[in-house]
Amino acid sequence: MNYEERTRKIGSWLVKLLKRYTPPATMDDETLREEMNLIVGDINKHIPSQFEDVDLNQTLEKIDGHVRALHGGRTWPTIKTFITGTKEAVSEYSRAITAPKVTSNTTLDRSNNIIINRIINGEEIPDYLLDPESPHRQQLIGTGLLSDKDFEKYLAPINR
């Protein structure tokens, strides 16, 4: 996928996303277009160039979720919100595609890999893993595939 294709795809995705929000009242059409071009450029800059179409689609879906989680208003999210959401989405997606699947035959390793994949994908997890002092949570973090930050999405106000 070349630069123009990526830019077009991100731009199309952005137009659809921004339809859910009210444009800033102080910006005229030309300024709004400039703002969109800046957002597209910043998103593109933070997505690895080796990402293929399928990777880009998955990442844009994750960016959408992060932007909704980070942004609390009904007006357009800020460029900083898009940059932060993009960085988090790329990190999350990159870990998900490199996370090991079951690597041994032990029940504990199999169970840990299932839970790690659930956390990376934002799926439901047992409540005891939300406790920062949980030995099982610490064991999962000890694998190097997760950090305390991965559990934050479960503690967001909407999930409480």
N, C-alpha and C positions, 0 to 999 in steps of 0.2 A: 504494500500500500504506500503510495507516494505522498508527499507533503500536501499537494492540492486535494487529493482524495480524502486524506485525514481531516484537513481543514473544512472541506465541504460537509463531511459526515458530522464533525463536531458542531459546525454551524447549524446544521439541520436539527440536530438533537437539542441545541441550545434554544432555538426558536420555539420548539415544542415545549420545553421546560418553562421558558419565560412567559408563555401564554397563561400559566397558572398564577402569575403575579402581576401586580399593577406597576406600570413603568413609573419612574420618578417624574413627578409633575414639572419639575424645573428643567427637564431635558427636552429639547426639540427633536424631531425625527433624525436629523443629521447627527446630533450628539448621541442619541440612542444607538444608531448604527455604529458609530465610533466605539462606544462602550462595548457593544456586542463583539466587534472585531478584536478589541483588547482582551475580552474574556476568552474568546476562542483561541487567541494566540497564547495566553497564559496557560490554559488547559493543555493545549498541544505541547507546549514547552515542558510540561511536567509529566507527560506520558512517554515512556520509553519508545524510541523510534523503531525498535524491532518488534513492537506489538503488531500482530496481524489483525485483520478485520474482526475476528471472533474475540480477540483480547480487548480490542477497543470497545466493542459492544458491551462486554461484561464490565469493563471499567467505567464506561459512561453510566451504566445502570447503578453501579456502586456510588459514583459521584452524586447522582441524583439523590440517593438515600442520605449521603453525608451532608449535602447542601440542606436538605429538609431538616436534618437533625441539628445542624449548626445555626440555621437562620430562623428567626422567630417571627418575622414580619410577613406582610402580604405584598410589600413592594419588592422590586428586584433585589435579589441577594447582591452583596458587594463583591467586587473582584477578589478581595481577600478571602471571602467565604468560598468562592469557587476554587481558589488556589489551595486553601487548606483542605477542602473536600477532595480535590484531585490528588493531592499528596497522600491523604489517608486511603483513598480508594486504590491507588496504584500499589501502595504498600500492602494493603489487605489482599488484593488480587494476586500480587507477586508471591506472597506467602502461600496463598491457597493453591497455586499451580505448582509450587515446589514442595509443598508439605508432603511428607512421606505417607504412603498408604501403609497398610499393615506390613511391618518389617520383620516380625517374628511370629512364632506360633503361640506365644504365651498369652493367656487371657488378659493379663494386666496391660501388656503392650497393645493388644487389639482394642481393648476398651479405651485406653488413652488416645489412640489414634482416632477412634470414632468421635470422642469428645472434642479433641483438638480440631478436627474437621468441622464439627458442629459450631464451635466457637468462631472459627475463621469465617464460616458462611453465615454467621448471625442467627443460627437456629436455636431452638429451645435447649436449655441446659438445666441440670439439677440446681436447686436453690443453694445447696451447701457450697457450691463453687463460687458464689457471690461473696462469701466471707474471705477477706484478704488473708486471714490466718489459717484457712482450711489447708490441712496437709496435702490433700489431693490437688488443690489448686496450685500449691507451691511445687508439687511434683510435675504438674503440667508445664508450669513456667520454667522449671528446671530443664526441660527438654530443649529450651532455646527457640522453640517454635512459637511461643506465646509470651506476652508480657502482661503486666497489670493493665496496660492500656486496652488490651483486647477485651477485657471484662467491662470496661466503662460503658459500652453500648447497652449493656444489660441494666445499668444503673441510671440511665437517662431518665429524666422526669416522666416521660411518656410511658416508660416501662415499669415504673414504680407502682 
